[in-house]
Amino acid sequence: MLPNIYNHLPHLLQIEEGINPAYSVSKGRTGVSLVIGIPTIPRQVKSYLVETTKSVLNGMSDAEKKTTLIIIFIAELNLEVVQKQAVELEIQFQFEIVSGLIEIVAPPASFYPDFSTLKETLGDPSDRFRWRTKQNLDFSYLMMYAQSRGTYYLQIEDDIVAKAGFVNTISNFILSQASSDWFMLEFCQLGFIGKLFKSRDLALVSEFFLMFHMDKPVDWLLDHLFYVRLCLPDKDMTHCARMKAKQRIRYKPSLFQHVGVHSSLKGKVQRLKDKDFGKMKLHKGHSNPPATITTSLKIYKQYTIEKAYAGISLFWALLPQAGDYVRFDFVPPIGVEKFYFTSGNAEHAMDIFINTTVEALPVKPPNKAPYAPTNDGFFVVGNFTKGVADGTVAESLGKIAALRLFVHSESQSWTILSEIHIDARKAS
C-alpha cells in the first residue's frame, strides 16, 4: 500500500485492523497481462453487474481468459449486503471463480472516514458529496489492490456491454503505439469506462485521487492529473492540449457502451451513451500493388477510386451503366495470386456491384487458359456475388498487366467499393 496513505486518511492511524479487505474470494492469480477492475455498489432499482460480467467474459477468447484477472470490487460497507451479492456472483460464475479468472473483494468500512465530519465542496447536496467522495476512495482502494497483479490495468463500470474481441483489440492498440510514453489509453469516452493504465502507474493515480478525494468528482480529478503532470505555466492551452494528447490516447470506435439508466446515486437517472460505440467501419484498407487506376463511373464527392485503392476511404459512384468499368493497370505488371473486392457497406448495403465481372489482362496471351476470353484480350477470372468478388488467378496467365471490374447491365442503385485487396504472387 502507499506509504503516505495516512496523510490523506488520518483516521486510519486509529484503526488497528488496518485496511485489509473485509471480504475476499480469490485464488491469488497474479502475473497476468491484463487486470480488469469492475467497481460495483448495490443499486436500489436495477443491478447490471451480472450482465456486465457476462458481456466481458463473452468478449474474451479462452486463451485471453488465462492471462486476465477480473476483480469485482463490491464497494459496500454493510458486510451482510456484500456477502449476499458475493454469493449470487459465486453461483453465476462458479467456474470462473474456481479457475482464478474472477475474484471478489470488498473494502473494510474502516477505510472510509466519517463523511459527516468532512467539509462539503462545490455546493453539492450532502448525499451527492458523500457519493462522489466515496467513489474517489473506492477507486483508490481498487487500484491499490490491483496494482501488483498484472502488467496493465483496465477499469470499467458495472453497467456496460463489451465489444467482442476487446482484449485482442486493446493488445494490438498497445503494440501500435509509436512510443511507450503514454499514460492512459481510452477505449470509451464516457466516465471512468475503458480507461487503461500501466499497473506501475496506479500508485500515482490512486494517490492523486486520495489527495483530492473531497474536492471534485473522479473524472474531473483524472483531467486535473494530466494537467498537473503535463501543462506548463509559461505555455498556452494549445501546448497543454498537445502534450495531453500524447499521453491520453483515444481508440475509436469505442469498445464499451454504457447501458445503465439508474445510477448508484439514489434518484439519479442517466441515459449516457457513447456515440462511437459499435460504429461499423465503412471501409477496410489494404496495401495493394502499385497501379494506375481509371474508371468510367461518375464519382460522388470526395470518394475517389484512388483513395479506396490506397485504403484511405471508400469508392462511391453514381448509377453504374452497362459498359462502365474500374481498371487497375499495374506498374510494372505482376503475377496476381488472388483478389477480394467488397461492394456496399453497413450503412449502404444496397450500393453493390450487380452483374459485374472481374477480368485480367495478361502481358502475353496464354496458349491455353481456364477462363473465358473477352473481345479485348481480357479473361473473366471472377464475378460479384451478393456484392463480393473473391477469387484467385491461375498462374498459367503469367504476368498481369491489368485487372478490370466490368459492369454488364444498368444498376438501379449507386455503388460503393468498401474493400479492395489485390495480392501479388510471390516470386518463386
Phi, psi and omega in degrees: 000166182293135184294335184248027179299331182290338176293327184266334179230072186298338180297340181293340178297337182265000185261117183285325186283356177075205185238029175292153182305143175282335180212137181206131170236108188209142172262005175074024180299135181211172179072022182277167177284318186227130171252129178249119179262128178237092175286139181215154175216141181304135180254147184287327186264305184209136174261137180250004192298313182298314179297320178298313181296319177297320179297319178297314180296318181293338180275001184246149174277166178298321179295320180293327179295334180283342181244024182229149173233127177253119179254113174268114187256106181273102186272056181242138184268345177273111187296328178296320178293319177301311182298321179296315180291323180296319179298318178299319178293321180294329177288316183290324189233045184302311182298315183293328179286316179298323181284347180094359180292320180246136168228155184241134180217147175224141182281160175283146178300332182291346178293333187264143177285173173283105187296335181290343180267354184274148179281120181290147184231165176064008181070017181287149171300159185302319183292323178289319178301314180297318182297312184285329177293315178296323179298320176301317180290322177303309183295322179298314181296314181300317180294320177297321180293325188270343195298334183263006190265341183198183183279317181236152180234125178244127177249134176234186175248173187269014180221058183228167165241146182252145179282140178302137179079017186296327181294315179297319178297317178297314180301315180294325180291322175300313182294334184279351182292133182295333181223155178266013183279356181299152179254325180212136171252135185248129181243013172198142184272354185265140169044227180249041181260131174070033178264122184248130177235157164288136184301329180293344179267356184294329179299319179295315182296311183294324179292323178296320177295321177295318184299323185239031187297335180271347195271317186212163176296159189295324180291328174293318180297323178298317176299317180294327179300317177294320180297313182296321183285328196240338187266136186253143183295335182265008179243156181276178184290336176295316177296320179299313180297322179295318180293318179294324181296336179282338185243348174240098192248127185262135173260137175230145358285159184298147181264350182225142177237136177281126182242346182292145176250321183263116182287163173288346172277120185308128176084354182271126176248129181224128181246047182285135177227142175275114184296338184268357181287135173071008177295126180283140173292131183272353173208160177229125184265152176221162173271111184252159180297152178304134183202152169261130189242133176228155178208147175267353182287148179277117187282141177264118177051231187267009188271073186276159178292329179296319178294322179294318181296325179279354180082012183277322185208189175261164173257131184225127183225156179285178190318111177293144177242160176304131182097348176292156185208162165232125186237133179246107178263116186279134182234101358279175176303150184226162166277124181263120179281308182202167180219155178211118177237130174244128175250155186076173173202186187298328182270338182225070187293338183267354180275071186236160174284128178240139180051052182233134181253156171257127187231143182242138178250106180286152177297316178239130178300127181286154176295323180213132181226144181278023183230156175284133179276158172259177182286345184244027172093356176277165174234136181282110184254356179181177177207164180276128175235120184052038174089359184235137172240117185225119182193179178241164178242125182299139181297337181295343176286345180071205180295140182253126179278328184201149165248148181220137169261121187239124182270130185256349180208160180294142179252149179269357180225164175292178179223145179234137165254108183261349178209130176229118180223110177245119186255117180286143177289132181286141180295136182271000000 
